[in-house]
């Protein structure tokens, strides 16, 4: 990668990787909390809702936070979610995400925290990289880009960040895969970090490898460069 492109990516990362990023991003919801378990729960549930416009994501994530009475761990352990999200309820909670699907997530989280564990510790019992571990826990495919899962993992694992939490210490930032969305994919293609616009896990990995050259050991710092610039500009 040429020096000019490296400098451009570093400049964009420094521009968007700041506390100013938090206010309009879904990560602002878990940033309300201090306790590790509250952050894990709030962050996972917010990430699951993170598709569509950021305005709508924030509206629904705020609504779910209110349903949890702004006390995620207490809500999970209280089992109040059994009444709020009925088994077999295929009605839409948010777009194609049903009430039953949300209940399923709370069931998994209840199993974690009622066992006096943290989500990170439970994930460490699964094989593979962070994405594979979380996909296995959630029982979803690890062969698709899984943007929401990789975004959540970035939040939990990236350290010394003004935005990400870095509260998980048993997994490394170097193991992360970039959360692939339309902005990241478009800018990465325009910059020739990849030769395809395909929304695929292979492409997410290819872009991550390219960013590793610029941000050794922390390729997802490049997410701020590509996403931040992509949201704010139509052209490179």
Secondary structure, 3 states (H helix, E strand, C coil): CCHHHHHHHHHHHHHHCCHHHCCCCCHHHHCCCCCHHHHHHHHHHHHHCCCCCHHHHHHHHHHHHHHCCCCHHHHHHHCCHHHHCCCCCCCEEECCEEHHHHHHHHHHHHHHHCCCCCHHHHHCCCCCCHHHHHHHHHCCCCCCCCHHHHHHHHHHHCCCCCCCCCCCCCCCHHHCCCCCCHHHHHHHHHCCCCCCCCCCHHHHHHHHHHHHHHCCCCHHHHHHHHHHHHHHCCCC
